[in-house]
Amino acid sequence: TTNMPHMWKEFAQNWMTDSVLAGPEWENPKYRDAHSERVAKAFAEFIGQFTADEFANEAQRHHLAAAPLNTIGEFVECEQLRTREWLQEIEHPVIGRYKAPGFPMRLSLTPMRVHRPAPLLGQHQNEILAELEKVLPRVSKNPANEGEARGPMLAGLRMADLTQQYAGPLGTTLLAYYGMEVVKIETAVVPSKERESAAHADMNRAKLGCTINLRHADGKELFKQLVARSDVVVDNFSSGVLERLGFSFDALQQINPRIVQAVMPGWGLTGPLKSWVAWGWQLLAYTGIMRLWGYPDSPMESRCKIAWPDRVGAVTMTLGVLAAIEYQQRTGQGQFIEAGMLEAQGAMMGPAILDYTVNGNEWDALGYQEILGEPYAPYGVYPCRGDDAWIIIACAGDEEWQSMVRLIGKSASSSWADDEKFATKSGRKGQRDELDRNLSQWTAKLSPRQAFRLLQEAGVAAGIPMSGEELYFDIHLRERGHIVETNGQPWGKMTHHGLPGIPSLSAASAAHPAPWIGAHNDQVFGKFLGLSPE
């Protein structure tokens, strides 16, 4: 990844032996986008001189984000996971001792544990039924004050938010939606990348903005005062940055024993890769997801480019903070959370990892012939009327298929779908290519929304791969209030997605704008810290 100015200069001007990209015009991202074919050609010729591991190691020595594109097996067997003892061994009564994915995060006082292996069918039924007989039904109390009941669930909690870029801000803004007072700390000395972008405005909604320079003595003192009046501190700096600034977890606890600190290192705080630079794309490759996410004949460069580990890391950190806050509220003790993004992503890959560790099977890209799609036939993405228009269908069972047969038969006097060879799931699986060809001819006559509505009304799971514009105008999202608008400077009016979950007994909102740098300095330093304007 060379999306930061210093990264581009290091790669194109200092490392590459050919000066074809060394001119000042190439430092402009828009210019590079306009000449992307030349950039790709130059990169390919240079990188082609190395093996994947050689290039990744050399790039990291230049402080550039790079990682090899692993298989699942290579990820499971890598030295980083082995050194950190991430994989866990579990004893099961049927398959014996096996290795399973580790946990998505590490909490210092309340670590996650596997208390028992996966149960056999009905194994604990009697135990559960006996326990239920002893449990008295809970009587819910209607809140006396409706206004009080609709207060935000995280009201009264405060976070010092040092996160930048994607994974950190995505997670901390989730907590802000539900009422936590999230103070986003920035400095004008080291401006955030693309602060004026729509992405920044989206990922930092509902926060308060203040300026503190942690490299300056006065800034350190201000930060200490804020920590003393906060419940949580979160950062996603590279490993060791906050410690070198004098704010290790021990130092934070001396200021405030109740403090919860969450860090989000890309590769983890320990291990041979702890100092590696990481963006979501490198983690996508290193865990093997990029290799899985596509079709068998898809060129590797066309595989998934979504920085999914950023989203996984954001939610993982959020869950860790909520768990630690619950423990803090009961005991008065804070704790340290290591929400490493590599392991958080790995923890989401259970089936692929278990198939490797238990059965020795190495997954590769299968498209819609993926293993988890086995219950469905037909199962895939089918063309619709229009340019680049598609419908995804997952037909579960023969009863649903008969619903499709009746639906398809309405548009033709004699329907291919009536053929007995398609009557059973095994038959449809065995004749998959012919089934997909025939079904594609039917869907191609319909728009995606027509196909979606007809299939859903027939009881068959179907979905539309939507663009951002289509999501913006989607009537279902609109009716549910999921499309919200903010108005903040300097961005003006902007439209965003809404809440990920709507609580029934408390208020929450994703419709508050992101703060501009230092927008709430008076409130943070005056009201929260009690400092005078001078």
C-alpha positions in Angstrom: 0.0 0.0 0.0 1.4 3.4 -1.0 -1.6 5.6 -0.4 0.1 7.9 2.1 2.5 10.6 0.6 5.5 9.4 2.5 4.9 5.8 1.4 4.6 6.8 -2.3 7.9 8.7 -2.1 9.7 5.9 -0.3 8.6 3.3 -2.9 8.7 5.3 -6.2 11.6 7.6 -5.5 13.9 5.8 -2.9 13.4 2.1 -3.5 12.4 1.5 -7.2 15.5 1.3 -9.4 13.6 2.7 -12.4 12.8 6.4 -12.1 9.8 6.2 -14.3 7.5 7.1 -11.4 9.9 9.5 -9.6 8.6 12.7 -11.1 6.7 15.2 -8.9 3.5 14.8 -10.9 3.3 11.2 -9.7 2.9 12.4 -6.1 -0.6 13.5 -6.9 -3.0 10.6 -6.3 -5.4 11.9 -9.0 -2.6 11.9 -11.5 -1.8 8.3 -10.6 -5.4 7.3 -10.9 -5.6 8.8 -14.4 -2.5 6.9 -15.4 -3.2 3.7 -13.4 -2.1 1.4 -16.2 1.4 2.9 -16.3 1.6 2.6 -12.5 0.5 -1.0 -12.5 3.0 -1.9 -15.3 5.9 -0.3 -13.4 4.9 -1.9 -10.1 4.5 -5.3 -11.7 7.9 -5.2 -13.4 9.6 -4.1 -10.1 7.8 -6.5 -7.8 8.2 -9.4 -10.2 11.9 -9.5 -9.3 11.1 -10.8 -5.8 9.3 -13.8 -4.3 6.2 -12.8 -2.2 8.0 -13.2 1.1 11.1 -11.4 -0.1 9.1 -8.4 -1.3 7.0 -8.3 1.9 10.0 -8.4 4.1 11.9 -5.8 2.1 8.9 -3.5 1.8 8.4 -3.6 5.6 12.1 -2.7 6.0 11.1 0.4 4.0 8.2 0.9 6.4 5.7 0.1 3.6 2.6 -1.9 4.2 2.9 -5.2 2.3 2.2 -8.9 3.1 2.2 -12.2 1.2 -1.0 -13.6 -0.2 -1.3 -16.7 2.0 -3.4 -19.9 1.8 -5.4 -20.8 4.8 -2.8 -23.4 5.7 0.0 -20.9 5.4 -1.8 -18.5 7.7 -2.6 -21.2 10.3 1.1 -22.4 10.3 2.7 -19.0 10.3 5.3 -18.1 12.9 3.3 -15.0 14.1 0.4 -17.1 15.3 2.6 -19.8 16.6 4.7 -17.4 18.7 1.6 -15.8 20.1 0.0 -19.2 20.8 -3.2 -18.1 19.2 -4.5 -21.4 18.1 -6.1 -23.3 20.9 -6.3 -27.1 21.4 -9.7 -28.5 22.3 -10.7 -32.1 23.3 -13.8 -33.4 21.7 -15.5 -36.7 22.4 -15.9 -37.6 18.7 -12.9 -36.1 16.8 -10.5 -36.1 19.8 -7.9 -33.3 20.3 -7.9 -30.7 17.5 -6.7 -27.1 16.9 -9.3 -24.4 16.7 -9.2 -20.7 15.9 -8.2 -18.5 18.9 -10.0 -15.6 20.3 -10.6 -12.2 18.5 -9.2 -10.2 21.4 -7.3 -10.5 24.7 -8.6 -8.9 27.9 -6.2 -8.7 30.8 -8.7 -9.4 33.7 -11.5 -11.2 32.0 -9.9 -13.3 29.3 -12.2 -15.3 26.9 -12.2 -19.0 27.5 -13.7 -22.2 26.0 -15.4 -23.8 28.9 -16.6 -26.9 27.0 -16.3 -28.3 23.5 -19.0 -28.1 20.9 -21.9 -30.2 22.2 -23.2 -33.4 20.8 -26.8 -33.5 19.6 -29.0 -33.1 22.8 -26.0 -33.7 25.0 -27.1 -31.2 27.7 -30.8 -31.3 27.2 -31.7 -32.8 30.6 -29.3 -30.5 32.4 -30.8 -27.4 30.7 -34.4 -28.4 31.3 -33.7 -29.1 35.0 -32.1 -25.7 35.3 -35.0 -24.0 33.7 -37.4 -25.5 36.2 -35.5 -23.7 39.0 -35.5 -20.3 37.3 -38.3 -18.0 38.3 -39.8 -15.9 35.5 -38.5 -12.4 35.3 -41.1 -9.7 35.8 -40.2 -6.7 33.6 -40.8 -3.3 35.3 -42.3 -0.6 33.2 -40.2 2.5 33.6 -41.9 5.2 35.6 -40.5 8.0 33.4 -40.6 7.5 29.7 -38.1 10.2 29.1 -35.6 8.5 31.4 -36.2 5.2 29.7 -35.3 6.7 26.4 -31.9 8.0 27.5 -28.9 6.6 25.7 -27.7 3.3 27.1 -24.0 4.5 27.3 -24.8 8.0 28.7 -22.4 9.0 31.5 -19.4 7.2 30.0 -16.5 9.1 28.4 -13.8 8.0 26.0 -10.5 9.6 25.0 -10.3 8.6 21.3 -6.9 8.6 19.8 -7.8 6.5 16.8 -7.1 7.4 13.2 -7.9 6.1 9.7 -10.6 3.4 9.5 -10.7 0.5 12.0 -10.4 2.7 15.1 -12.8 5.5 14.2 -15.4 3.0 12.8 -15.5 1.3 16.2 -15.4 4.4 18.5 -18.2 6.1 16.5 -20.4 3.0 17.1 -20.1 3.7 20.9 -20.9 7.4 20.3 -24.1 6.5 18.5 -25.4 4.9 21.7 -24.5 7.7 24.0 -20.8 7.4 25.0 -19.1 10.8 25.1 -16.3 10.1 22.7 -13.7 12.9 22.6 -11.7 12.7 19.4 -8.2 13.9 20.0 -6.3 15.4 17.1 -3.4 17.8 16.6 -3.0 20.5 14.0 0.8 19.6 13.9 0.2 16.2 12.4 -3.1 16.5 10.5 -5.2 13.4 9.9 -5.2 12.0 6.4 -8.0 13.2 4.3 -9.8 15.0 7.2 -12.0 16.8 4.7 -13.1 13.6 3.0 -16.6 12.1 3.2 -15.0 9.0 4.8 -13.7 11.0 7.7 -17.0 12.7 8.2 -18.8 9.4 8.1 -16.5 7.5 10.5 -16.3 10.2 13.2 -20.0 11.0 13.6 -21.4 11.9 17.1 -18.0 12.7 18.6 -16.6 15.8 20.2 -13.4 17.2 18.8 -10.4 18.6 20.7 -6.8 19.3 20.0 -4.0 17.9 22.2 -0.4 17.5 21.1 0.9 14.4 23.0 4.5 15.2 22.0 4.4 18.5 24.0 4.6 18.7 27.8 1.5 20.8 28.1 -0.4 18.4 25.8 0.7 15.5 28.0 -0.7 17.2 31.0 -4.0 18.0 29.3 -4.3 14.3 28.3 -3.6 13.2 31.8 -6.4 15.4 33.1 -8.8 14.0 30.5 -7.8 10.4 31.3 -8.5 11.1 35.0 -12.1 12.1 34.0 -12.7 9.3 31.4 -13.7 5.6 31.4 -11.9 4.4 28.3 -8.8 5.2 26.2 -8.6 3.8 22.7 -5.8 4.0 20.1 -4.8 2.2 16.9 -1.3 3.4 16.7 1.5 1.1 15.7 2.7 -1.1 18.5 4.5 0.8 21.2 3.8 4.4 20.1 1.7 5.4 23.1 4.1 3.8 25.5 7.0 5.8 24.0 4.9 8.9 24.6 4.7 8.0 28.3 1.2 6.5 28.4 1.5 2.8 28.9 -1.4 1.0 30.6 0.4 1.1 33.9 0.9 4.9 33.6 -2.8 5.3 32.7 -3.9 3.3 35.7 -1.8 5.4 38.0 -3.8 8.4 36.7 -7.1 6.5 36.9 -7.4 3.0 38.3 -10.8 2.5 36.7 -9.5 3.2 33.1 -10.1 0.7 30.4 -7.5 0.9 27.6 -8.1 -0.7 24.2 -5.3 -0.9 21.6 -5.7 -2.1 18.0 -2.3 -3.3 16.6 -2.5 -4.7 13.1 -0.3 -7.7 13.8 -0.4 -7.9 17.6 1.8 -6.5 20.4 4.2 -9.4 20.3 5.6 -11.8 17.7 8.0 -11.4 14.8 5.6 -9.2 12.8 4.7 -6.9 15.7 6.5 -3.9 14.1 5.1 -4.5 10.6 2.9 -1.8 9.0 -0.6 -3.0 8.3 -3.7 -1.8 6.5 -6.8 -3.8 6.0 -5.6 -5.1 2.6 -2.5 -6.7 4.0 -4.5 -8.5 6.6 -7.0 -9.6 4.0 -4.1 -11.2 2.1 -2.2 -12.6 5.0 -5.2 -14.4 6.5 -6.0 -16.0 3.1 -9.4 -14.3 2.7 -8.3 -12.6 -0.5 -7.5 -16.0 -2.0 -10.9 -17.4 -1.0 -13.1 -14.4 -2.1 -13.7 -15.0 -5.8 -14.2 -17.6 -8.5 -11.8 -20.4 -9.4 -10.9 -18.7 -12.7 -10.8 -15.1 -11.3 -7.4 -13.5 -11.8 -5.8 -12.9 -8.4 -5.6 -9.1 -9.0 -9.4 -9.0 -9.4 -10.1 -10.7 -6.0 -11.8 -8.9 -3.1 -10.2 -5.5 -2.3 -12.6 -4.5 0.5 -10.6 -3.8 3.7 -12.9 -6.2 5.6 -10.5 -6.6 8.5 -11.1 -2.9 9.4 -14.8 -3.6 9.9 -14.1 -6.8 11.9 -11.5 -5.0 14.0 -13.9 -2.1 14.7 -16.6 -4.4 16.0 -14.2 -6.5 18.0 -12.8 -3.5 19.8 -16.3 -2.3 20.5 -17.4 -5.6 22.1 -14.2 -5.7 24.1 -14.8 -2.2 25.5 -18.4 -3.0 26.4 -17.3 -6.2 28.2 -14.6 -4.3 30.1 -17.0 -1.5 31.0 -19.5 -4.0 32.4 -16.7 -5.5 34.6 -15.6 -2.0 35.6 -19.1 -1.1 36.7 -19.3 -4.2 38.9 -15.8 -4.2 40.4 -14.4 -0.7 39.9 -11.4 -2.1 38.1 -10.2 -1.2 34.6 -8.3 -3.5 32.3 -6.3 -3.7 29.1 -7.7 -4.9 25.8 -5.5 -6.0 23.0 -7.8 -6.1 19.9 -5.2 -7.2 17.4 -6.7 -7.0 13.9 -5.0 -10.1 12.5 -6.4 -12.4 15.1 -9.8 -10.7 15.1 -10.0 -11.5 11.4 -8.7 -15.0 11.9 -11.4 -15.7 14.6 -14.1 -15.1 11.9 -12.7 -17.9 9.7 -13.7 -20.9 11.8 -15.0 -23.3 9.1 -12.0 -22.8 6.8 -9.5 -23.1 9.6 -11.2 -26.1 11.1 -11.4 -27.9 7.8 -7.6 -27.4 7.5 -6.7 -28.4 11.1 -9.1 -31.3 11.5 -9.5 -32.7 7.9 -6.3 -31.4 6.2 -8.4 -29.6 3.5 -7.1 -26.4 2.0 -9.8 -24.1 0.8 -9.5 -22.1 -2.4 -11.9 -19.8 -4.3 -15.0 -21.7 -5.2 -17.4 -18.9 -6.1 -21.0 -20.0 -5.5 -19.8 -23.6 -5.3 -18.5 -22.8 -1.8 -18.8 -25.4 0.9 -21.2 -23.3 3.0 -23.6 -23.2 0.0 -24.2 -26.9 0.1 -27.8 -26.7 1.4 -29.0 -24.6 -1.5 -29.8 -25.5 -5.1 -30.0 -23.4 -7.1 -27.5 -21.1 -5.5 -25.7 -18.3 -7.3 -25.8 -14.9 -8.9 -27.9 -14.6 -12.1 -28.1 -11.9 -14.8 -31.1 -9.6 -14.9 -32.4 -7.1 -17.5 -30.2 -4.1 -17.7 -26.5 -3.3 -17.6 -24.5 -5.1 -14.9 -27.8 -6.1 -13.1 -28.0 -9.2 -11.0 -30.0 -11.3 -8.6 -28.7 -13.7 -6.0 -30.8 -16.8 -5.3 -30.4 -19.4 -2.6 -33.2 -22.0 -2.8 -33.3 -24.2 0.3 -35.0 -27.5 -0.2 -37.4 -29.1 -2.7 -40.5 -27.3 -1.3 -38.9 -23.9 -2.2 -37.9 -25.3 -5.6 -41.5 -26.2 -6.3 -42.4 -22.6 -5.5 -39.9 -21.5 -8.1 -41.3 -24.1 -10.6 -44.7 -22.5 -10.3 -43.2 -19.0 -10.6 -41.2 -19.8 -13.7 -44.1 -21.7 -15.2 -46.3 -18.6 -15.2 -44.1 -17.0 -17.9 -44.1 -20.1 -20.3 -46.6 -22.6 -21.5 -44.2 -25.5 -21.0 -41.5 -24.9 -18.4 -38.0 -26.5 -18.3 -38.3 -26.3 -14.5 -41.0 -29.0 -14.5 -38.4 -31.6 -15.6 -38.1 -34.4 -13.1 -34.3 -34.3 -13.1 -34.6 -31.0 -11.2 -37.2 -32.2 -8.7 -34.7 -33.1 -6.0 -31.7 -31.2 -4.6 -29.3 -33.9 -5.6 -30.7 -33.8 -9.1 -30.3 -30.0 -9.3 -26.8 -30.3 -7.9 -25.9 -32.9 -10.5 -27.3 -30.8 -13.3 -26.0 -27.5 -12.0 -24.6 -26.1 -15.2 -27.9 -26.7 -17.1 -30.0 -25.4 -14.2 -27.9 -22.2 -14.1 -28.2 -21.7 -17.8 -31.9 -22.1 -17.9 -32.5 -20.0 -14.7 -30.3 -17.2 -16.2 -32.5 -17.1 -19.3 -35.5 -16.6 -17.0 -34.0 -13.9 -14.7 -32.6 -12.0 -17.7 -36.1 -11.1 -18.7 -36.7 -9.4 -15.3 -35.2 -6.4 -13.6 -33.4 -7.1 -10.3 -36.2 -5.6 -8.2 -38.8 -7.6 -10.2 -36.9 -10.9 -9.6 -36.4 -10.0 -6.0 -40.0 -9.3 -5.3 -41.3 -12.4 -7.1 -38.9 -14.7 -5.5 -39.4 -13.3 -2.0 -43.2 -13.5 -2.3 -42.7 -17.2 -3.4 -40.7 -17.8 -0.2 -37.3 -18.1 -1.8 -34.3 -16.3 -0.4 -33.1 -13.7 -2.9 -31.1 -10.5 -2.8 -29.8 -7.7 -5.0 -26.1 -6.7 -5.2 -26.7 -3.0 -4.8 -24.6 0.0 -5.6 -24.2 2.9 -3.2 -26.8 4.9 -5.2 -29.3 2.0 -5.1 -28.9 1.8 -1.3 -29.4 5.5 -1.1 -32.8 5.2 -2.8 -33.8 1.9 -1.3 -37.4 2.2 -0.1 -36.9 -0.4 2.7 -34.0 1.4 4.2 -35.8 4.7 3.9 -38.9 3.5 5.5 -36.9 2.1 8.5 -35.1 5.4 9.0 -31.7 3.9 8.1 -30.8 6.7 5.8 -29.9 9.7 7.9 -28.6 13.2 7.2 -26.0 15.3 9.0 -25.0 19.0 8.6 -21.5 19.8 9.9 -18.8 22.1 8.8 -16.9 22.1 6.5 -18.8 19.2 4.8 -22.3 20.7 4.8 -25.2 18.3 4.4 -24.3 14.7 4.0 -26.2 11.4 3.9 -25.1 8.3 5.8 -26.2 4.9 6.9 -28.0 4.8 10.2 -27.7 2.7 13.3 -26.5 -0.9 13.1 -29.0 -1.9 15.7 -32.1 -0.2 17.1 -32.5 -0.5 20.9 -36.1 -0.8 22.2 -35.6 0.9 25.6 -32.9 3.5 25.0 -32.2 6.4 22.6 -29.5 6.2 20.0 -28.7 8.3 16.9 -26.3 8.2 14.0 -27.4 11.5 12.7 -24.9 13.7 14.6 -22.1 15.2 12.4 -18.4 14.6 12.9 -16.5 17.4 14.6 -14.0 19.6 12.8 -10.6 19.7 14.5 -10.8 21.3 17.9 -14.5 22.2 17.5 -15.2 21.4 21.1 -12.1 22.6 22.8 -14.0 25.0 25.0 -16.4 22.3 26.2 -13.6 19.7 26.7 -11.1 21.9 28.4 -13.6 24.2 30.2 -16.6 22.1 31.2 -14.9 18.7 31.5 -11.5 19.7 32.8 -12.6 22.9 34.6 -9.9 25.0 33.0 -10.2 28.8 32.5 -10.1 30.2 29.0 -6.7 31.5 29.7 
